Amino acid sequence: MARLTADFWVHAYLARLRLHDIPAFVTAHGDDTAGAVMVKLNTLDGRAQAFQRSFDLMSGARAWVTLAEGLEAEVDAAIARQRQFDPDLWVIEVEDREGRHLLDEPGLSD
């Protein structure tokens, strides 16, 4: 099965967010071809959540799972630790008071 490059997926995700008037920014530019992508949801109230894509080896399914959740500073620290292990990691920060990230929508959730 052909896979999208990380750069293509990131740009498509940012475009989808713009269609819903949800601000988002690339805060760390990873490898264009094969970099993993992490999404930080900032609810602008001092709290945040970080999502990473998980792969189930048994079923082959991919899903977004929560890496960290809580105070924004704690989530930022968790993301920084991940960046130390994986310098090719993309980080996208989504800012939405309603907590919308669209990762559960078709085309983004799988």
N, C-alpha and C positions, 0 to 999 in steps of 0.2 A: 504494500500500500504506500503510495506517495505521500510524503509529509510536506507541510508548508515550512518555509524557512522561518526562523524566529523573527527576523526583520519584517517579513510579510505579515505574520500573525499580529505583531505589535501594531503595525500601521492600520490593519483592519480593525483591531480592537479599539484603537483611539478614534477611528472614524465612527464606529458604532456608538461609542460614548458621546461623541459630539452630536450625533443625531438626536440623542436624548438630553442634550444640554447638561451633560455631566462633565465637569472639568477633570482633566487627567494630564499627567506629565511623565515623561521618561526621566527618572532620576538616576538611573544607571544603565548605560548602553552596553549590552552584552555582545556575544558573538552573533554576527548577522545570520549565519547559517544554522547553527545548532545550539545556540545558547538557550538555557532554561529561562522561563519567565516567572517572576513573582509579582503579585499584585498587592499593593498596600491600599486598604480602604481607610481614609481619614474622614471621620464623621464631624470634624471641626469642633469637637467638644472636649478635646484632650484625650480622646480614646481612638483606637485604631485596631485594625485587623489585617493580618498578612495571609495571603493565600498562595499555595504552590500546587502545581499539578502533580498528581500521584498516578502511578501506573500499576494496575493489578496484573501480576505475571500470570496468574491462573486464568483469568477471563480475557485479558488483553484490553480491558476497559480503562479509560483515563477519566479522572475526576479532579476537581479542584477541592483541596482540603485546607483547613485552617492550620497554619504553622504557628501563629502567635496571635493573641488577642488580649487587649487590656489597655493600659496607659500607653499613649503614643510613644513615649520615650522607651518603654520596654519593648514595644513592637519594633521600633527603629534599631534597638540593640540586637534583637533576634535577626533582623535583616542584615545588619552589619556582620554578624557572625557567619551567616550564609555566604555573604560576598567574600569573606576571607577564604572560605573553602572553595568557592567557585567564582573566579574572576570573570567568567564568561556569562554570568547571570544578568539578565535584564531585570530592572525594577521599575514598575509603573505605579505612580501614586494617583489614586482616584480620590477626589474630594467631593463628598456628597453628604449633607446633613441627614438625608433620609436613609442612608446606608445602601444605596443602589450601586452595584458593581457590574451587573449584567452577565456575570460568569455562569449563571444558571440558564442562560438562554441558548436555544439551538445554535449550533455552529461555534459556540464558545465553551459549552459545557462538556463537549466530547472531544 
